[in-house]
Amino acid sequence: MKTIGKLLFLPLSVLLLVLAACEQSGALAAGWSTADLAAALDNPSRPEADKERDTGRMPAEVVTFVGIQPGMRVLDVLASGGWYTEVLSVAVGPDGTVYTQNPQSYLESRGGANGRALNERLAKDHLTNVVRMDVELGDLTIEPGSVDAAITALNFHDTYNFSGPEAAAAFLR
């Protein structure tokens, strides 16, 4: 019969490794403080409507929590109109890259509003570190290990609502 100590050894070891990684990622994330990123996001190139959403969406807090840093390569999965794409573009800076991915169905949803919003956002030519990828998730051509992070935000409910629970479950695989 196993003792409680032996039963807890593996879970506690894993927990310690996770906590050590969190501490380490906090040190690595020194590229942005939440306040510095919030100030960088409050720039004239971002639409006022986007800035108004910052209060509820807290992009600086989310990006620093996730550990996005200058110079990273980040995949914005199901980017829709690109609100987070622009936030990530600022966060990774000129030496980083943001891949903004949408399937055609996302660009055409809501009467094409997402596609128009993304077109307008990218037409301003201030997001020079963004690579647009209008492809299905299964058709992505990004090599494994070639991005530092992938994020999907503010849209998972759409997958469930528009495509059903099976599609949402498949998305998580």
C-alpha positions, 0 to 999 in steps of 0.5 A: 500500500502506498503512503500518502507521501508517495501519493503526493510526491509526483503532484507536488513535484509537478506543482513545484516545477510549474511554480518555478516556471512561473517565477522564471517567466515573470523574470523573462517578462520584464520586457513590459510592465503592465503600466508601460504596455498600457501607455504604449497601447494608448497611442494615436495609431490605435482607434479610439473605439479600441481604446474604449474597450481597454477598460473592460478587456484589460489588454495590458494585464492579459498580455503581461499575464500571458508573458508576451514580450518584445521580439516574440512570434505570436499566433492570434488564432481566430483573430476576427477583426484584429482587436487583439492582433493590434494589441499583440503587435504593440506588445511584440514590437518591431522585432516581433511578428504577429500571425493573424489567422482567420478562416473565411467563415470568420471574415464573412460572419456578421455580414462581413464585418470582421473582414472589413474591420481587419482590412481597415485595421491592416490598411493603415500600414502601422502594423508592419509586423503582422502577417495575415493568414486567411486559412482554416486552422487545419491548413496553417502553414506555420512550422511547429515550434516556430511561434513563441505563443498562440492566443485566442481571445474573446471568440471561443464562444463564437465557435460553440454558438455558430458551429456547435459543441462538436466544433468547440470540442474539436477546437480544443484538441 
